[in-house]
Amino acid sequence: MPALVNFGGDDDFYCGSSFYTNSSDLGRLCSISSQVDVYYPPRKRARVCAPFIFRETVFEQKKQPSIDVLPDECLFEIFKRLPGGRERSSCACVSKHWLMLLISIRKGEYESSKAVKENTDSVSDDAEMISSDEDEGYLTRCLEGKKATDMRLAAVAVGTSGHGGLGKLSIRGSSSSRGVTNFGLSAIAHGCPSLKTLLCGTCLMLGMKGLISIAENCPNLTSLSIESCPNIGNEGLLAIGMLCSKLQSISIKDCPLVGDHGVSSLLSSTSAVLSKVKFQGLNITDFSLAVIGQYGKSVTNLMLSGLQNVSEKGFWVMGNAQGLQKLVSLMITSCRGVTDLSLEAMGKGCANLKQMCLRKCCFISDNGLVAFAKFAGSLECLQLEECNSVTQSGIIGVLSDCLLKSLTIVKCMGIKDMSSEAPLSSCDSLKSLSVKNCPGFGTASLAMVGKLCTQLEHVDLSGLCGIADAGLLPLLESCEAGLVKVNLSGCLNLTDEVVLALTRLHGGTLKLLNLDGCRRITDASLVAIADNCVFLSDLEVSRSAVTDSGVAALSYAEQLNLQVLSFLGCSGVSNKSLPFLKKLGKTLLGLNLQHCNSISSRTIELLVETLWRCDILF
C-alpha cells in the first residue's frame, strides 16, 4: 500500500506546481512537494477540512507543528489503521481535534477491528474492567459532578472501544456550564454500540437528540434510567421504544417534558420484554396508567410515585385491564388517585402480586385494604407507610384474610390500641413483623398480634416508645417457632425483664438483638445473653446502662461467636474493658466504641493494633 505520509524533515512547504485542476484528480497520488506525498482514496466520507488556504496555483499553510499540516482526510486514514485501543487512547490525548476525529471513526472502519484481539490488561484509566459472560459490554464507567463533561464522555468512547465495548455508563450531576450535552451522549452512542445500561441523573443540558442517538446506535440497550433531565421529552422515549427492542428496565424521574405520548409509545413498543418500570414525578395522566394496564404483559416490578395528575379512574382502569398478570412487586407513593375502589381493582387485576408497598396514600382506609388483601391471593409482603386512615381493624382484617409472610407498618398514625372481643383467625404464615414509629401501637395491639401470629421469627418494634414489659412479654411467650432477629431500638421503657425472658425462651435461635437506646438495660441483660444465646452474632446495646462487668460476662461466654458488637454512647464502658474486648475480638468483624467517653485514645490504639481483622469505629 502507498505510504500515506512521507516526511523528509520539518521545513516549510515549497510552493510547487498546481495542486489539482478538477475533482476527478482526488483519487490520484498528488505530489505536493518533493517532501510530502498524500494519497486520497476514492469514495471517502466527507471530513472537516484542516486550516489550508487554496489559491489558483499556490498552496499555502500557516506555520505550525509538522503533523498538523495534514488534512483531516489523512489523519482519518492513519487513525483507522491504529492497531488497538491503547494507541487510539494515546492519540486521543494529543488534542481535542484528534479526539473528535477518532470519535468519528466507526468501529467497523478500523482495519484492525476484526484481526486484532485486544489485551484486556491495557484498559485505560477511563474504564474499569468487570466480569461478564457476554462477548461485548465488559466495561463500566461512572462520571459524577465536574467530571461529567462532553470531553470525558468522548474520551471514554475512544478508550473503551477496543476492550469489548462499554457495557454500563452512569452520569450524575453534571455542571450547568460545562456539563453533558447532546454531543457527549452522541459520542458515546457512536463509539459504544455495545452499551447495555445507561443512567443519566441531573444532566441539565442533555436533550432529546442525545437520547435519540443512543436509540439509533445502541440496539443492545437493556436498562435506561433518566433522572432530573428537564430537556428530555417524548421524542426521545419514542425512539427508545421503536429501536431498543431488548429494553427490560426503564426508570424516569422528574422529567417535566415526559408525558402520556412518550410513556404510551414506550410501553406499547416494548411490551414483549419490558419487565421493570419506574415512573416518578411525571406529568402523565390516567391514559398512561391505562396503557400500563393494557400493555404491561411482561412487567414484574412496577413503581409509581408522585403522579399528581392521575386520578382514581387511572388506577382503577390499570387494575381492570387485566394486563398485569405477571406483576410480582408493586410500589405506590404519594399518588392521590389510590383510593379504596382503585386498590380493590388492583387486587383483582394482579393475580400473581406478591409484594405491595403503599406510602403516603392518605385516601386508603380499612375497607380498601381488606378488599385488596381478599383478592390478592398470592400476596406475601405488605408494607404500609404514612397511611394514616388505616387502623387496627384493617391490620387484623389483612392478617385474617391472606397468607402474609411479612408485614411492615411505619408511621401510621391512625393505629390506636383497641381491645377486641370478636374471635380472631390466626395467621400462622406470618414470619416477619415490623412496626416502626407508630406511637399508638401499644400493649393491647401487641397482645392482639401475639394471639394472631404464633410463628414469628423476625420482630422489629423500633421507635415504639409507649410499649412496656407487660405488653411485650405475651408476644415473646406466644412465638412458638423461635425468634431469630429482634430489634427493640428506641423502646425506652423496656427493662432487663424482657431480655431475660427473650434469652430464656429464644436463646437457642436468636442471631440478632438490637437494644439501642434502651436506657434501662443493664449488665444483667448481658449476663443472660452470655448464658443463653448460642448463635448470637450481632448485638447492639448502644446508649444503654451496661458497664465493664457486662463486657466481661460476654467475654467469658465460650459459646458466643459475636461478629458485630456496638457500645456506642455507653459511658459505663471504660479502659478496664480492654482485656475483655481483646478476647471478644477473636471473632469480631465490627466494633463500635464511638462516644464512649470513659475509653482513652491509648486504649483505642491498642485495640486497633491487636484487632487488625476488626473494623473499629471510635
C-alpha positions, 0 to 999 in steps of 0.5 A, a space after each residue: 500500500 502507498 505510504 500515506 505520509 512521507 516526511 523528509 524533515 520539518 521545513 516549510 512547504 515549497 510552493 510547487 506546481 498546481 495542486 489539482 485542476 478538477 475533482 476527478 484528480 482526488 483519487 490520484 497520488 498528488 505530489 505536493 512537494 518533493 517532501 510530502 506525498 498524500 494519497 486520497 482514496 476514492 469514495 471517502 466520507 466527507 471530513 472537516 477540512 484542516 486550516 489550508 488556504 487554496 489559491 489558483 496555483 499556490 498552496 499555502 499553510 500557516 506555520 505550525 507543528 509538522 503533523 498538523 499540516 495534514 488534512 483531516 482526510 489523512 489523519 482519518 486514514 492513519 487513525 483507522 489503521 491504529 492497531 488497538 485501543 491503547 494507541 487510539 487512547 494515546 492519540 486521543 490525548 494529543 488534542 481535542 481535534 484528534 479526539 473528535 476525529 477518532 470519535 468519528 471513526 466507526 468501529 467497523 472502519 478500523 482495519 484492525 477491528 476484526 484481526 486484532 484481539 485486544 489485551 484486556 490488561 491495557 484498559 485505560 484509566 477511563 474504564 474499569 474492567 468487570 466480569 461478564 459472560 457476554 462477548 461485548 459490554 465488559 466495561 463500566 464507567 461512572 462520571 459524577 459532578 465536574 467530571 461529567 463533561 462532553 470531553 470525558 464522555 468522548 474520551 471514554 468512547 475512544 478508550 473503551 472501544 477496543 476492550 469489548 465495548 462499554 457495557 454500563 455508563 452512569 452520569 450524575 450531576 453534571 455542571 450547568 456550564 460545562 456539563 453533558 450535552 447532546 454531543 457527549 451522549 452522541 459520542 458515546 452512542 457512536 463509539 459504544 454500540 455495545 452499551 447495555 445500561 445507561 443512567 443519566 441523573 441531573 444532566 441539565 443540558 442533555 436533550 432529546 437528540 442525545 437520547 435519540 442517538 443512543 436509540 439509533 446506535 445502541 440496539 443492545 440497550 437493556 436498562 435506561 434510567 433518566 433522572 432530573 433531565 428537564 430537556 428530555 421529552 417524548 421524542 426521545 422515549 419514542 425512539 427508545 421504544 421503536 429501536 431498543 427492542 431488548 429494553 427490560 428496565 426503564 426508570 424516569 424521574 422528574 422529567 417535566 417534558 415526559 408525558 402520556 405520548 412518550 410513556 404510551 409509545 414506550 410501553 406499547 413498543 416494548 411490551 414483549 420484554 419490558 419487565 421493570 418500570 419506574 415512573 416518578 414525578 411525571 406529568 402523565 395522566 390516567 391514559 398512561 396508567 391505562 396503557 400500563 394496564 393494557 400493555 404491561 404483559 411482561 412487567 414484574 416490578 412496577 413503581 409509581 410515585 408522585 403522579 399528581 395528575 392521575 386520578 382514581 379512574 387511572 388506577 382503577 382502569 390499570 387494575 381492570 385491564 387485566 394486563 398485569 398478570 405477571 406483576 410480582 412487586 408493586 410500589 405506590 407513593 404519594 399518588 392521590 388517585 389510590 383510593 379504596 375502589 382503585 386498590 380493590 381493582 388492583 387486587 383483582 387485576 394482579 393475580 400473581 402480586 406478591 409484594 405491595 408497598 403503599 406510602 403516603 396514600 392518605 385516601 386508603 382506609 380499612 375497607 380498601 385494604 381488606 378488599 385488596 388483601 381478599 383478592 390478592 391471593 398470592 400476596 406475601 409482603 405488605 408494607 404500609 407507610 404514612 397511611 394514616 386512615 388505616 387502623 387496627 381493624 384493617 391490620 387484623 382484617 389483612 392478617 385474617 384474610 391472606 397468607 402474609 409472610 411479612 408485614 411492615 407498618 411505619 408511621 401510621 398514625 391512625 393505629 390506636 390500641 383497641 381491645 377486641 372481643 370478636 374471635 380472631 383467625 390466626 395467621 400462622 404464615 406470618 414470619 416477619 413483623 415490623 412496626 416502626 414509629 407508630 406511637 399508638 401501637 401499644 400493649 393491647 395491639 401487641 397482645 392482639 398480634 401475639 394471639 394472631 401470629 404464633 410463628 414469628 421469627 423476625 420482630 422489629 418494634 423500633 421507635 415504639 416508645 409507649 410499649 412496656 414489659 407487660 405488653 411485650 412479654 405475651 408476644 415473646 411467650 406466644 412465638 412458638 417457632 423461635 425468634 431469630 432477629 429482634 430489634 427493640 431500638 428506641 423502646 425506652 421503657 423496656 427493662 432487663 425483664 424482657 431480655 431475660 425472658 427473650 434469652 430464656 425462651 429464644 436463646 437457642 435461635 436468636 442471631 440478632 438483638 438490637 437494644 439501642 437506646 434502651 436506657 434501662 438495660 443493664 449488665 444483667 441483660 448481658 449476663 443472660 445473653 452470655 448464658 443463653 444465646 448460642 448463635 448470637 452474632 450481632 448485638 447492639 446495646 448502644 446508649 444503654 446502662 451496661 458497664 465493664 462487668 457486662 463486657 466481661 460476662 460476654 467475654 467469658 461466654 465460650 459459646 458466643 461467636 459475636 461478629 458485630 458488637 456496638 457500645 456506642 454512647 455507653 459511658 459505663 464502658 471504660 479502659 478496664 474493658 480492654 482485656 475483655 474486648 481483646 478476647 471478644 475480638 477473636 471473632 469480631 468483624 465490627 466494633 463500635 466504641 464511638 462516644 464512649 467517653 470513659 475509653 482513652 485514645 491509648 486504649 483505642 490504639 491498642 485495640 486497633 493494633 491487636 484487632 487488625 481483622 476488626 473494623 473499629 469505629 471510635 
